[in-house]
Amino acid sequence: MATAKELRKRITRSLLKEISEVQFPSVTMLNRIEPELTDPDDLSDYAEVLVKKIEATRFPSISLLNRLDGLLAQLEQLERQRQQAEASQRDDSREEADEHDRELQAA
């Protein structure tokens, strides 16, 4: 039996596929999928689909451009958070190594 999370992911993937295949995805479909995109990879995949839609037309819709701007802002924020977490982990590791070196020198 599939979990709710697995089913939600499956529906999200299905909607993403549908959005990528139709020339003009409905606002309803876009509104439906966006709250479900919590994973950075899903957000990135969706943004890529929107970029392709925008690139495929000479005059992209303002609402599609606005959606993409919002997604890119979310992705940039997630990237900054990931970079900060990685920097923090490096600092923690460096501090642990320094502490270990001090203990060895004291012994």
SULDA-V411189 format. One record per pair of residues at least 12 apart in sequence whose C-alpha atoms are under 10 Angstrom apart, sorted by sequence separation. I is the first residue (numbers start at 1). J is the second residue. D is the distance in whole Angstrom. If there is no record, write none. Layout:
((I:J:D) (I:J:D))
This chain:
((34:46:9) (53:65:10) (16:29:9) (33:46:9) (51:64:9) (15:29:7) (16:30:9) (19:33:9) (50:64:7) (51:65:9) (54:68:9) (15:30:9) (50:65:8) (30:46:10) (15:32:9) (16:33:7) (50:67:8) (51:68:7) (15:33:7) (16:34:10) (50:68:7) (14:33:10) (49:68:10) (12:32:9) (13:33:9) (47:67:9) (48:68:9) (12:33:6) (47:68:6) (50:71:10) (11:33:9) (12:34:9) (46:68:9) (47:69:9) (12:35:10) (47:70:10) (12:36:7) (13:37:10) (47:71:6) (11:36:9) (12:37:8) (25:50:10) (46:71:8) (47:72:7) (16:42:9) (20:46:9) (9:36:8) (19:46:9) (44:71:8) (8:36:8) (9:37:9) (20:48:9) (21:49:9) (25:53:9) (43:71:7) (44:72:8) (47:75:9) (13:42:9) (16:45:8) (17:46:9) (20:49:6) (24:53:8) (43:72:9) (12:42:9) (16:46:7) (19:49:8) (20:50:8) (23:53:7) (44:74:10) (19:50:9) (22:53:9) (43:74:8) (44:75:7) (13:45:10) (17:49:9) (20:52:8) (21:53:10) (43:75:7) (9:42:10) (13:46:10) (16:49:8) (20:53:8) (23:56:9) (34:67:9) (19:53:9) (23:57:10) (30:64:9) (37:71:10) (40:74:9) (41:75:9) (40:75:7) (27:63:9) (31:67:10) (38:74:10) (24:61:10) (27:64:9) (30:67:9) (34:71:9) (40:78:7) (25:64:10) (39:78:10) (40:79:9))
